[in-house]
Amino acid sequence: MFCIVRLLALAKPLTRSINRLILRMIYFIGIFILLIAAILLLPQAFGVLLNGGSIVKTFDFNPLFGAVNFVIDPLSAFFILIIPVMGLISLIYAKGYLKPYLDKGKSINSHTMFFVTLVISMLGVVTCQNALGFLICWEIMSLSSFFLVIFESEKKEILNAGVKYLVFMHISVIFIIIFFAMLSIKAGSYDFNAFSAILQNNPHLKDVVFLLAFIGFGVKAGFVPFHNWLPEAHPAAPSHVSAIMSGVMIKTGIYGILRILSLGGIPSKALCYMVLAVSVISFLYGILYAVGQNDVKKMLAYSSIENIGIIGAGLGLGMLGLAYNQQIVAFLGFTGGILHILNHSIFKELLFLGAGCVYLKTHTRDMEILGGLVEKMPKTALLFLAGSVAICGLPPFNGFIGEFLIYLGMLKGLSIKSFFAFLILIFAISALAMVGTVAILCFTKAFSVIFLGHPRGENASQVKQDAPFTMLCPMGILALFALLIGLLPNLIFKILIAPVFSLIHNSPDAGFQGIPYAKTLAASLSQLTPILLTLSFVSFGLIVVTGILMLLKKMYNKKSETSSTWGCGYNKPIFNAQYTGSSYVSPFLSMLKPLFKKVFDVKKPKKLFPSDAHFSLQIEDIEEAYVLSPMVKFDEWFLSKFEKMQSGNLQAYIKYGLIFLILAILGSFLIG
């Protein structure tokens, strides 16, 4: 009996050790799969981008699908450079992030499986050129990301966010199915090459298909007004999942728009203006809501909407250049937009991973109760600062280059002989300049409130050390990528030529048609090389000047004596007297009252020395508050009227069925 008790006592820790070993094995299998995918695909993608052409692999599954082509052409090759690399970096980071959950006994088997499935399905989306195959890959991508979002499904708010995300994704796929069905019926095939012939010979159908595609893919990308899922799903998901969703997955929506554009050729002017207008609204809306958020991940989610708008502005500008036969405008617009896809995937993933480090150590996403973390988490602070500088579009990091090209394209676009084009481009330039200013306000708020000053609550004051190396190393790699692109944009520019010219190859201008690829590359580089070299010189110069100033400051600090400043009569600092995020941006938000719904939580002091007075401000999305919420409430009210029908009485259900059958028969007679 004693031996049995001893065996039972040893069985529990032994089982726990075996389970942990199995979990680690599954995690490393996931790393291995993504590593193999990167090793196999990256050389082929680089080859296509640098040398032109495409790689085609055909599979014959069954008569329903027909021949399914998986193609690495310049457009898909560009996305292949991003997807496996960013997926691998996020999964490596996940080891440190998921450790506390693993220690609590939570299984990550399915989580790792769904993460790998998400990355593989995204590769399928950007390579499959068969409508049915594309839809299958698209749906696998949506479902796997849904299960990743609801990782902590025991929390009601996370489950609600996941369900909302799934609903939006299926609204998206409805529009995608509709335009694929239209094209498949018209072409008699599911192959994208057949679609191209149909679209280029039918301008009216092309406009309808592009509009449906822009809505369907725009929901995934997060364009306003299809953005509502994004600020809820990203905060709900684990940080490495938020990083891959924001940095990569939403770009599959951009890929879908670009693919339809490449199949259809030159778009109509009305569609160009529509894309540009929606993009400008999106980047304004996104940054204005980002600056008012106190939840760091929700702030980053709204910032993703802003950056999707900037990418869309580049694409809209490129389309406008095609429509008005202004090749330099088309070239700069598409180049800036596509480069910003790469840039955003790097710095947004870096920022989400940085937010994950902060959450891991403080167990909160509320910036208002953080502060002073630069002393305990200096490496995280430095890397988060690098991401913040990049996302603000400041040199020497990568965000500056893509936005500069879009600015340059807009300025060149002012020469288009159309008053309406001139008007919208002037507004777009002004709006983009405003976005840059507000982005600086937003991320100076985020960095200073999280990392500078003194801790505002126990969550920050109890932090003892920085995040583990397995989390900091992936962030360091991303920061290095951001810096190298900012310093050496001319090298990155070489991989952009092929996808850009896959979009403008249908232009009637002789300068872009019928010229060998090498000559086209040389001509394009000769136009932009001096500009890119100047930007590179400016970035290097900025680093040198910053280094000299820091060295002088360090030398000066050694010679000078330091002492505490006058405490205004107090014998120690009052941490609650610091600026909060809300107070920092309040003067700016007060100028834009109609655009926000402000929710205040105020407890006024009632005595001379109050101990529990507080003030907080939450910014609610006006579309959510005034459009979606009333629709959901009406839907709930309407459906509640039918609750009495669910009586559980079998005879009543038979009666309902009989009534419906009689009505159906009567209806058929009336129609006939």
C-alpha positions in Angstrom: 0.0 0.0 0.0 2.8 2.4 0.9 4.5 1.7 -2.5 1.3 2.5 -4.3 1.0 5.8 -2.5 4.7 6.7 -3.3 4.1 5.8 -7.0 1.0 8.0 -7.1 3.0 10.8 -5.4 5.7 10.6 -8.0 3.3 10.2 -11.0 2.0 13.7 -10.9 5.4 15.6 -11.2 6.5 12.9 -13.7 3.4 13.5 -15.8 3.9 17.2 -15.6 7.5 16.9 -16.8 6.5 14.6 -19.7 3.8 17.1 -20.7 6.3 20.0 -20.6 8.7 18.0 -22.7 6.0 17.2 -25.3 5.0 20.9 -25.4 8.6 21.9 -26.0 9.0 19.3 -28.7 5.9 20.7 -30.5 7.2 24.2 -30.2 10.5 23.3 -31.7 8.8 21.3 -34.5 6.9 24.6 -35.3 10.2 26.5 -35.4 11.7 23.8 -37.6 8.7 23.9 -40.1 8.9 27.7 -40.5 12.7 27.6 -40.8 12.4 25.0 -43.6 9.8 27.1 -45.3 12.1 30.1 -45.1 15.1 28.2 -46.4 13.1 26.8 -49.4 11.2 29.9 -50.4 13.5 32.9 -49.7 16.2 32.0 -52.4 13.5 31.5 -55.0 11.7 34.8 -54.0 15.0 36.7 -54.2 15.8 35.2 -57.6 12.4 36.3 -59.0 12.7 39.8 -57.5 16.3 40.4 -58.8 16.1 38.6 -62.2 12.4 38.8 -63.2 10.2 36.0 -64.5 8.2 33.6 -62.3 8.2 30.1 -60.9 5.1 28.0 -61.5 4.1 24.7 -59.9 0.9 23.1 -61.1 -1.2 20.5 -59.2 -4.2 18.5 -60.6 -6.3 17.8 -57.5 -9.7 16.9 -59.0 -12.1 17.9 -61.8 -13.8 20.5 -59.6 -10.6 22.5 -59.0 -9.0 21.8 -62.3 -5.3 22.7 -62.6 -4.2 24.7 -59.6 -1.2 26.9 -60.1 1.0 28.0 -57.3 3.1 30.8 -58.7 6.0 32.8 -57.3 5.8 36.0 -59.5 7.3 39.4 -58.5 4.2 40.4 -56.4 3.9 37.1 -54.5 7.8 36.9 -54.1 7.8 40.3 -52.3 5.3 39.0 -49.7 7.2 35.7 -49.4 10.2 37.7 -48.2 8.0 39.0 -45.3 5.8 36.1 -44.2 8.1 33.3 -43.1 10.8 35.7 -41.7 8.3 37.6 -39.5 6.5 34.4 -38.6 9.8 32.8 -37.4 10.8 35.9 -35.4 7.4 36.0 -33.7 7.4 32.2 -32.8 10.9 32.5 -31.4 9.7 35.4 -29.2 6.7 33.3 -28.1 8.9 30.9 -26.1 9.6 33.6 -23.5 6.1 35.1 -23.7 4.2 31.8 -23.2 6.5 30.5 -20.4 4.3 31.9 -17.5 1.2 30.2 -19.1 3.2 27.0 -19.4 4.2 27.2 -15.8 0.6 27.5 -14.8 -0.2 24.3 -16.7 -1.9 25.8 -19.8 -1.3 23.8 -22.9 0.2 25.5 -26.0 0.1 22.5 -28.3 -2.8 23.8 -30.3 -1.6 27.4 -30.1 1.7 26.5 -31.8 -0.1 24.4 -34.4 -2.5 27.2 -35.3 0.4 29.7 -35.5 2.3 27.5 -38.0 -0.9 27.0 -39.9 -1.5 30.7 -40.1 1.9 31.3 -41.6 1.7 28.4 -44.1 -1.9 29.5 -45.1 -0.6 33.1 -45.7 2.0 31.7 -48.0 -0.8 29.8 -49.8 -2.8 33.0 -50.2 0.0 34.9 -51.9 1.0 32.0 -54.2 -2.2 30.2 -55.2 -3.7 31.5 -58.4 -6.8 29.4 -58.5 -10.0 30.9 -57.1 -11.2 27.9 -55.1 -7.7 27.2 -53.8 -7.3 30.8 -52.8 -10.6 30.8 -50.9 -9.6 27.6 -49.0 -6.2 29.2 -48.0 -8.0 32.4 -47.1 -10.5 30.6 -44.9 -7.7 28.5 -43.2 -5.9 31.8 -42.5 -9.0 33.4 -40.9 -9.9 30.3 -38.8 -6.4 29.7 -37.5 -5.9 33.4 -36.6 -9.3 33.2 -34.8 -8.1 30.4 -32.6 -4.9 32.3 -31.9 -6.9 35.4 -30.8 -8.9 33.4 -28.3 -5.9 31.9 -26.6 -7.2 33.0 -23.2 -10.8 32.0 -24.1 -11.7 31.7 -20.4 -11.9 35.5 -20.4 -15.3 36.8 -21.6 -13.9 40.0 -23.3 -11.3 38.0 -25.2 -13.9 35.5 -26.5 -16.2 38.4 -27.5 -13.3 40.0 -29.4 -12.6 36.7 -31.2 -16.2 36.2 -32.2 -16.4 39.7 -33.5 -13.2 39.1 -35.5 -14.6 35.9 -37.0 -17.9 37.7 -38.0 -16.0 40.4 -39.8 -13.8 37.9 -41.6 -16.8 36.1 -42.9 -18.4 39.4 -44.1 -15.1 39.8 -45.9 -15.2 36.4 -47.6 -18.7 37.0 -48.8 -17.6 39.8 -51.0 -14.6 37.9 -52.2 -16.7 34.8 -53.1 -19.1 37.1 -55.0 -16.5 38.6 -57.3 -14.7 35.3 -57.8 -18.0 33.7 -58.7 -18.7 36.4 -61.3 -15.3 36.0 -62.8 -15.4 32.2 -62.8 -18.8 32.1 -64.5 -17.7 34.6 -67.1 -14.3 33.0 -67.8 -15.4 29.3 -67.4 -12.3 28.7 -65.3 -11.0 29.3 -61.8 -7.5 30.3 -63.0 -6.4 33.9 -62.5 -4.9 34.1 -66.0 -8.4 33.5 -67.4 -9.7 36.3 -65.2 -7.1 38.7 -66.6 -8.4 38.3 -70.1 -12.0 38.9 -69.0 -11.2 42.0 -66.9 -9.1 43.7 -69.5 -11.8 43.3 -72.2 -14.8 44.4 -70.0 -14.2 47.8 -68.3 -17.6 47.8 -66.5 -17.1 44.4 -65.0 -13.6 45.4 -64.0 -14.9 48.3 -62.0 -17.5 46.2 -60.3 -15.0 43.4 -59.5 -12.5 45.9 -58.1 -15.1 47.6 -55.9 -16.2 44.2 -54.5 -12.5 43.2 -54.0 -11.7 46.4 -52.3 -14.5 45.9 -49.8 -13.7 42.2 -49.2 -10.0 42.6 -48.9 -10.4 46.0 -47.2 -12.1 44.4 -44.3 -9.1 42.2 -43.7 -6.7 45.1 -44.2 -8.6 47.3 -41.8 -9.5 50.3 -43.9 -12.1 52.6 -42.4 -15.1 51.9 -42.2 -14.3 48.2 -42.1 -11.8 48.5 -39.2 -13.9 47.8 -36.1 -12.6 44.3 -35.5 -9.0 45.4 -35.4 -8.8 47.5 -32.2 -10.4 44.6 -30.3 -8.8 41.5 -31.7 -5.2 42.8 -31.5 -5.3 43.7 -27.7 -7.1 40.3 -27.0 -4.5 38.2 -28.7 -1.1 37.3 -27.2 1.5 39.9 -28.3 3.4 37.6 -30.8 0.0 36.9 -32.4 -0.9 40.6 -32.5 2.6 41.2 -34.1 2.1 38.7 -36.9 -1.6 39.8 -37.5 -0.8 43.5 -37.6 2.7 43.2 -39.2 1.8 40.5 -41.8 -1.7 39.1 -41.9 -3.6 42.4 -42.6 -1.2 42.9 -45.5 -2.8 39.9 -47.3 -5.8 42.2 -47.8 -3.4 44.6 -49.5 -2.0 41.7 -51.5 -5.6 40.8 -52.7 -6.2 44.4 -53.9 -2.9 44.5 -55.7 -3.5 41.1 -57.3 -6.9 42.2 -58.7 -5.3 45.5 -59.9 -2.5 43.6 -61.7 -5.1 41.3 -63.4 -7.3 44.2 -64.5 -4.8 46.7 -65.8 -5.4 50.4 -65.8 -8.2 51.3 -63.4 -10.9 53.9 -63.9 -10.4 57.4 -62.5 -13.4 57.1 -60.2 -11.9 54.0 -58.5 -8.5 55.8 -58.1 -10.2 58.7 -56.3 -12.2 56.3 -54.2 -9.1 54.4 -53.0 -7.2 57.6 -52.3 -10.1 59.1 -50.4 -10.7 56.0 -48.3 -7.0 55.8 -47.5 -6.7 59.4 -46.4 -9.7 59.0 -44.2 -8.2 55.8 -42.8 -4.8 57.2 -41.9 -6.4 60.3 -40.3 -9.0 58.3 -38.4 -6.4 55.7 -37.2 -3.8 58.2 -35.8 -6.4 60.4 -34.2 -7.9 57.5 -32.3 -4.4 56.0 -31.5 -3.4 59.2 -29.7 -6.3 59.0 -27.3 -5.9 55.4 -26.2 -4.5 54.4 -22.8 -4.3 50.6 -23.7 -0.9 50.3 -25.3 -1.9 47.5 -27.6 -5.2 49.2 -28.6 -3.1 52.3 -29.5 -0.9 50.1 -31.7 -4.0 48.6 -33.3 -5.3 52.0 -34.3 -1.9 52.9 -35.5 -2.1 49.9 -37.8 -5.2 51.4 -39.4 -3.2 54.6 -39.9 -0.4 52.7 -41.6 -2.8 50.7 -43.8 -4.1 54.1 -44.8 -0.6 55.3 -45.7 0.0 52.1 -47.8 -3.4 52.6 -49.5 -2.5 56.2 -50.2 0.6 55.0 -52.1 -1.5 52.5 -54.0 -4.2 55.0 -54.8 -1.5 57.5 -56.0 0.0 54.8 -58.2 -3.5 54.0 -59.7 -4.0 57.7 -60.3 -0.7 57.8 -62.2 -1.8 54.9 -64.4 -5.2 56.4 -65.0 -3.7 59.8 -66.1 -0.7 58.2 -67.9 1.8 59.8 -65.5 4.3 57.0 -65.2 6.6 58.7 -62.6 3.6 59.3 -60.4 2.5 55.6 -60.7 6.1 54.5 -60.1 6.6 56.6 -57.0 3.2 55.8 -55.6 3.5 52.0 -55.9 7.1 52.0 -54.8 6.3 54.0 -51.7 3.2 51.9 -50.9 4.9 48.6 -51.4 8.0 49.7 -49.4 5.8 50.8 -46.6 4.3 47.3 -46.5 7.8 46.0 -45.6 8.6 48.8 -43.3 5.3 48.5 -41.3 5.7 44.8 -40.9 9.1 45.4 -39.3 8.5 48.3 -36.9 4.9 47.3 -36.0 6.0 43.8 -35.1 8.8 45.3 -33.0 6.4 47.6 -31.1 3.9 44.8 -30.4 6.7 42.6 -29.1 7.9 45.5 -27.0 4.3 45.9 -25.6 4.4 42.1 -24.8 7.6 42.5 -22.8 6.0 45.3 -20.8 2.8 43.2 -20.3 4.8 40.1 -19.2 6.5 42.1 -16.5 3.7 44.4 -15.3 0.6 42.3 -16.1 -1.2 45.4 -17.5 -1.6 47.2 -20.8 -2.8 50.4 -19.2 -0.2 53.1 -19.7 -1.7 55.3 -17.0 -0.4 53.1 -14.2 3.0 52.4 -15.6 6.1 54.6 -15.7 9.8 54.4 -14.7 10.4 51.2 -16.5 13.5 52.5 -18.3 15.5 51.7 -15.1 14.3 48.1 -14.8 13.9 47.3 -18.5 16.5 49.4 -20.3 16.9 47.1 -23.3 13.1 46.9 -23.9 12.9 50.7 -23.6 15.7 51.2 -26.2 14.1 48.8 -28.7 10.6 50.3 -28.2 12.2 53.7 -28.7 13.7 52.5 -32.0 10.3 51.2 -33.2 8.6 54.5 -32.1 11.1 56.6 -34.1 10.5 54.3 -37.1 6.8 54.5 -37.0 6.9 58.3 -36.7 8.6 58.4 -40.1 11.8 59.9 -38.7 15.4 59.2 -39.9 17.5 57.2 -39.6 14.9 54.4 -39.5 12.9 52.8 -42.3 9.6 54.5 -41.8 11.1 57.7 -43.2 11.9 56.2 -46.7 8.5 54.9 -47.6 6.6 58.0 -46.6 9.2 60.2 -48.4 8.6 58.4 -51.7 4.8 58.8 -51.2 5.2 62.5 -50.5 7.4 62.8 -53.6 4.9 61.0 -55.7 2.1 63.3 -54.5 4.1 66.4 -55.3 4.8 65.0 -58.8 1.1 64.3 -59.1 0.3 68.0 -58.8 1.3 68.3 -62.4 -1.7 66.1 -63.5 -4.0 68.3 -65.6 -7.1 67.8 -63.5 -8.5 70.2 -61.0 -10.1 67.4 -59.0 -6.8 65.5 -58.9 -4.9 68.7 -57.8 -7.5 69.3 -55.0 -7.4 65.8 -53.6 -3.6 65.6 -53.7 -3.3 68.9 -51.9 -5.6 67.6 -49.2 -3.7 64.3 -49.1 -0.3 66.0 -48.7 -1.7 68.2 -45.9 -3.3 65.2 -44.2 -0.2 63.1 -44.4 1.9 66.0 -42.9 -0.7 66.2 -40.0 -0.5 62.4 -39.5 3.3 62.7 -39.1 2.9 65.4 -36.4 0.2 63.5 -34.5 2.2 60.2 -34.7 5.1 62.0 -32.9 2.6 63.2 -30.3 1.2 59.7 -29.9 4.5 57.8 -29.5 6.2 60.4 -27.4 3.2 59.9 -25.1 3.5 56.1 -25.2 7.2 56.0 -24.6 7.4 58.7 -21.9 4.3 57.4 -19.9 5.5 53.8 -20.0 9.2 54.1 -19.5 10.1 57.6 -18.1 9.3 59.3 -14.8 8.4 57.3 -11.8 6.1 54.2 -11.4 2.5 55.3 -11.0 1.3 52.0 -9.5 2.4 48.7 -8.1 2.4 47.0 -11.5 5.4 49.1 -12.6 7.1 49.4 -9.2 7.3 45.6 -8.7 9.3 45.0 -11.9 12.7 43.6 -11.0 14.5 42.8 -14.3 14.2 43.1 -18.1 12.5 40.6 -20.4 14.4 37.4 -21.2 16.9 37.1 -24.0 14.5 34.9 -26.1 12.2 37.9 -26.3 14.8 40.7 -26.6 16.8 38.9 -29.4 13.9 38.9 -32.0 13.2 42.5 -31.1 16.9 43.4 -31.7 16.8 41.7 -35.1 13.7 43.8 -36.1 15.3 47.0 -34.9 18.4 46.2 -36.9 16.3 45.6 -40.0 14.6 48.9 -39.5 17.9 50.7 -39.1 19.6 49.0 -42.2 16.7 49.9 -44.5 16.8 53.5 -43.3 20.6 53.7 -43.8 20.8 51.7 -47.1 17.5 52.3 -49.0 19.1 52.0 -52.4 19.8 48.3 -51.7 16.1 47.6 -50.7 14.9 49.6 -53.7 16.3 46.8 -56.0 13.8 44.3 -54.8 10.9 46.7 -55.3 11.4 47.2 -59.0 9.9 43.8 -60.0 6.6 44.0 -58.0 6.1 47.7 -59.0 6.5 47.0 -62.7 4.1 44.0 -62.4 1.5 46.6 -61.6 2.4 49.2 -64.3 3.3 46.8 -67.2 -0.1 47.5 -68.8 0.6 51.2 -69.2 0.4 52.4 -72.8 3.6 54.5 -72.4 6.4 53.1 -74.5 8.9 53.8 -71.8 7.4 51.0 -69.7 6.5 48.5 -72.3 8.6 46.3 -74.5 11.9 47.2 -72.8 14.0 44.3 -71.4 14.0 44.0 -67.6 17.6 44.9 -67.1 17.2 48.2 -69.0 14.0 49.0 -67.1 15.8 48.4 -63.8 18.7 50.6 -64.8 16.5 53.4 -66.0 14.5 53.4 -62.8 17.5 53.3 -60.5 19.1 56.2 -62.4 16.1 58.4 -61.6 15.9 57.6 -57.8 19.5 56.7 -57.0 20.7 60.3 -56.2 17.7 60.9 -54.0 18.1 57.6 -52.1 21.9 58.2 -51.7 21.1 61.7 -50.2 18.6 60.2 -47.8 21.2 57.6 -46.8 23.8 60.3 -46.2 21.3 62.3 -44.1 20.6 59.2 -41.9 24.3 58.4 -41.4 25.0 62.0 -40.6 22.2 62.0 -38.0 23.7 59.0 -36.3 27.1 60.6 -36.2 25.8 63.9 -34.8 23.7 62.0 -32.2 26.7 59.9 -31.2 28.9 63.1 -30.8 26.3 64.8 -28.7 25.9 61.8 -26.4 29.7 61.6 -26.0 29.9 65.3 -25.1 27.0 64.9 -22.6 28.8 61.9 -21.0 32.1 63.9 -20.7 30.2 66.9 -19.3 28.4 64.8 -16.7 31.8 63.4 -15.4 33.0 67.0 -14.7 29.8 68.4 -13.2 28.4 67.8 -9.7 24.8 66.7 -9.4 22.3 67.3 -6.7 18.6 67.0 -6.2 16.4 69.8 -7.4 14.3 71.9 -5.0 11.3 69.8 -3.9 8.9 72.8 -3.5 8.5 72.1 0.2 8.0 68.3 -0.2 10.5 65.9 1.3 10.0 63.3 -1.4 8.5 63.2 -5.0 4.8 62.7 -5.4 4.5 60.1 -8.1 0.8 60.9 -8.7 1.6 64.4 -9.6 3.2 63.3 -12.9 1.8 63.8 -16.3 -0.5 61.0 -17.4 -1.1 60.0 -21.0 -4.6 61.6 -20.9 -3.3 64.9 -19.6 -0.5 64.9 -22.1 -2.8 64.7 -25.2 -5.8 66.4 -23.7 -5.1 69.9 -25.2 -4.9 68.3 -28.7 -8.0 66.1 -28.3 -10.0 69.1 -27.0 -9.7 70.7 -30.4 -11.4 67.7 -32.1 -14.4 67.1 -29.8 -16.9 66.1 -32.5 -14.7 63.2 -33.7 -14.6 61.4 -30.4 -17.0 60.0 -27.8 -15.3 60.6 -24.5 -16.1 58.4 -21.5 -15.0 59.9 -18.2 -14.4 58.1 -14.9 -14.1 60.8 -12.2 -14.1 60.6 -8.5 -13.8 64.1 -7.1 -12.0 64.9 -3.9 -14.4 65.6 -1.0 -12.0 66.5 1.8 -8.8 68.4 2.3 -6.4 65.5 1.9 -8.2 62.9 -0.3 -6.8 59.5 -0.6 -8.9 57.9 -3.4 -9.8 60.7 -5.8 -9.1 59.7 -9.5 -9.8 60.8 -13.0 -9.5 58.7 -16.2 -10.6 59.2 -19.8 -11.5 56.6 -22.4 -12.0 57.3 -26.1 -14.7 55.2 -27.8 -14.9 54.7 -31.5 -17.7 56.8 -32.9 -18.5 54.2 -35.5 -18.7 51.6 -32.9 -20.8 53.8 -30.5 -23.2 55.3 -33.0 -23.5 52.7 -35.8 -22.5 49.2 -34.8 -23.7 49.1 -31.2 -27.2 50.4 -32.0 -27.5 47.8 -34.8 -26.4 45.0 -32.4 -28.9 46.2 -29.8 -31.7 46.3 -32.4 -30.8 42.8 -33.6 -30.9 41.5 -30.0 -34.3 43.2 -29.4 -35.7 41.8 -32.6 -34.5 38.2 -32.0 -35.8 38.4 -28.4 -39.3 38.6 -29.8 -39.0 35.0 -31.0 -37.8 33.5 -27.7 -41.3 32.3 -26.9 -41.2 30.1 -30.0 -38.4 28.1 -28.4 -40.7 26.3 -26.0 -39.1 22.9 -26.3 -42.6 21.5 -27.3 -42.2 19.0 -30.2 -45.9 19.5 -31.2 -45.4 23.3 -31.4 -42.4 22.8 -33.7 -44.4 20.5 -36.0 -47.1 23.1 -36.1 -44.5 25.8 -37.1 -43.2 23.5 -39.8 -46.7 22.8 -41.2 -47.5 26.6 -41.3 -44.2 27.3 -43.1 -44.9 24.4 -45.6 -48.4 25.8 -46.4 -47.0 29.3 -46.9 -44.3 28.0 -49.2 -46.9 26.2 -51.3 -49.2 29.2 -51.5 -46.1 31.4 -52.4 -45.2 29.1 -55.2 -48.7 29.2 -56.7 -48.8 33.0 -56.5 -45.4 33.3 -58.2 -46.4 30.8 -60.8 
